[in-house]
Amino acid sequence: MNTTVARVLRNGAVRFGGIVLAVLIAVAVLAPVLGTVDPAWLDAVNMNQPPMTKADWTGPDNQTAPRTLLMGTDSFGRDVYSRVLYGTRVSLLVGVSVAVVALLAGTFFGLMAGYFRRVDAVLMRFMDGLMAIPGILLAIALVAAWGARLSTVIIAIAVPEIPRVTRLVRSLVLSIREEPYIEAAISIGTPTWKILLRHVLPNSIAPMVVQGTYVCASAILIEAILSFLGLGLPSEIPTWGNIMAEARVVFSSAPHNMWFPGIFLAFTVLAVNLLGDGLRDTLDPKFNKRGAQR
Amino acid sequence: MSETRAPVLSVRDLAVALPAGADRALAVEHISFDVGAGEIVCLLGESGSGKSVISFAVMGLLPDNVHVSAGEIRLGDTNLLSLTAAQLRELRGDEIAMIFQEPMTALNPVMTCGAQLDELLSEHTAFSAAERHAKTLAMFEAVKLPEPERIFASYPHQLSGGQRQRIMIAMALILEPKLLIADEPTTALDVTTQAEVLALIKTLQRERGTAVLFITHDMGVVAEIADRVVVLQQGKQVESGAKHEVLQSPREDYTRMLIAAVPPIDPPELHHHFADAPALSVQELCKTYSSGGWLQKRRETRAATLVSFDVRPGETVGIVGESGSGKSTVARCITRLIDPSQGEVHLRDVKLHAGSREALKAARKRIQIVFQDPYRSLDPRQRVGEAIIEGPVNFGVPREQALARARELMTLVRLSPDVLSRYPNEFSGGQRQRISIARALALDPEVLICDEAVSALDVSVQAQVLKLLEEIQAELNLAILFITHDLRVAAQICDRVLVMQHGIVVEQGTTRDVFRAPTHEYTRKLLASAPGRAFQFAAAAAT
């Protein structure tokens, strides 16, 4: 097991993605102490200031003091630096939560569909139906129906991902259930639930971890899209998506409002995807060989 | 005859380096041999001996991170190691051809067999389309394929394994190469097909004067086909010489051990009589698979028809047959991994054929199965200790007690009890099979089913596992149902055998009677096909 961990850590993509993500997580957690102010606070005197402006800034305590506006301010006079850093929290939280929810539900359904033929017929037709609806539209419909709260946004993004995870897990289970060690477990009297938990699940973990990172990356993007469309979280809660949405109208005069959250978003998705690719190369036996030859 | 002429292939002091971190620095070292025109040289070795590495080195097909570190390989006057990739590609097909073990994966599944040969000819020769067609058909005829015209238009999946291997041979020989490299070409084939393919390679090679480098792990095949033999162990050349020298008066201990490990095909005298009531009794067992129905025409496949036999405590009953004969189906029906269509299976007083699979849980304990593939029959994510105690724990044995028993069982199967906390990938094939046996024995079964349990193992390891099974049987008075395609193994371990063909038991009796005086034609054919039948291996090893 330790050799697997060592092999994963030797992979360049895993290292790069991991380090970028670690920095982003640190930024999200430490946002209050990184020289930020309340991201919803607005100072109407300083609107649409460009980055690195040294301005007299009236903070939430109503004290006016000189402050360097690292990323400038938006059209309401809010500090973009603070908003982007706090926005990291929402993006990472949504990405990870969606991955966890989609993986848990998808794994459960996938195990059922893969192992029990009767469940398979019904469940997979339902999943096929769900997959026929474009994910983003389904998410928009769900948010519209349930109202825009963090929990509903997470569920709304996770639901369209569930059929994809279910399909993956099902296909893994279908091949694992034919392995002789499953027959061996049956013949030593292992109950079915124990076969699923002890033998089938552990042997399908690696591809699921990889799939999880892709779900996470796409969830971060979809959350940004929902916010950009004004269907995500309300603008008091800063997210990269709604920062960019608000920046759209002043893009020609104050493009930094768009640039900074955009760069953060791009790097986060890139890091998560690289992490996923690296994990796939090291954990998936099919890619293992190719990696070894290089 | 070939000594006077210059050899076609000459390998001198070859060493191939493995990348850092491999289990050894050199895959092979100090390998020297010649293959003359019209000569068959066998590279004989167990798994890990480096025999395939040598063939890849000759073909120039070594993986990127593996390279020749010393020595030379000459084809006639050409030093193969000095050629560029393009020059080598030119040589392959024209001068060197290769046949692989698995004919299905070596053929392109979306091209007809005829088109694949045609492509080869148009690539390497200047023949017209009509000439190519005629030449291909002639080649199909030469490899004794029935109806060459039909085969020409067939896709690989429409042919049997033996026919596919014949296509491979046709492809290899159509350009009349000087050297043919055959890498375990008959290992995936049934024994009767193997005999035909071996005979075919030998005939064609004689007619055309092709030099053949034949790679195999099977001593019987060597006895059948080789002119000279090179014995390899762990990448080192143990000995080489003419077939009769090496097989009849081996100089090295390793060769002697290999030869001694080949089970003689003549069964020993039956010593014991089994008077007890049968532990397992199978009556008129049938298994029919049906597909289609509803919308398509219903198709039925009879995998097993009216199979009846008894196994008594302490007795080993063998089921022998080729692939598709239904022998594994019988084992699966008995253990209820699949449901039999008809017939009765009694485990003493328990009816295994009746009731739901769940209701059989208690009976499962008493009948255990060991599978063929040691690499897939253990869960790669489960420590071997956990695997062995899983069964007893399922039946309510406390963990501590089960672990203590597992330690005893490890000793019984000749493994150290200290390795229980390791994962299966840390063990060799033979060791894994011992672990599988220990797992089966952990439930104290009355009946043990071995489904090709030694078929995937090297011959020396196979001998050890067979001996182990025999000892365990004597100690625990087990009834063993032993399923195998290997007649030599059956001859040694079975008290009685059933011969199956197309789901039907064509002959059964004591092993000695069946092997010495087979009454059914198919049994006779099977026995005649066993490679190296004429050769007395055990006698040779004793000298």
Interface residues (C-beta under 8 A of the other chain):
Chain A: M1 E179 P180 Y181 E183 A184 A185 I186 S187 I188 G189 T190 P191 K194 R198 H199 P202 N203 A292 Q293 R294
Chain B: P63 D64 N65 T335 L337 K361 R364 K365 I367 Q368 I369 F371 Q372 D373 R376 S377 L378 D379 P380 R381 Q382 E390 G391 N394 F395 Y423 S436 R439 A440 A442 L443
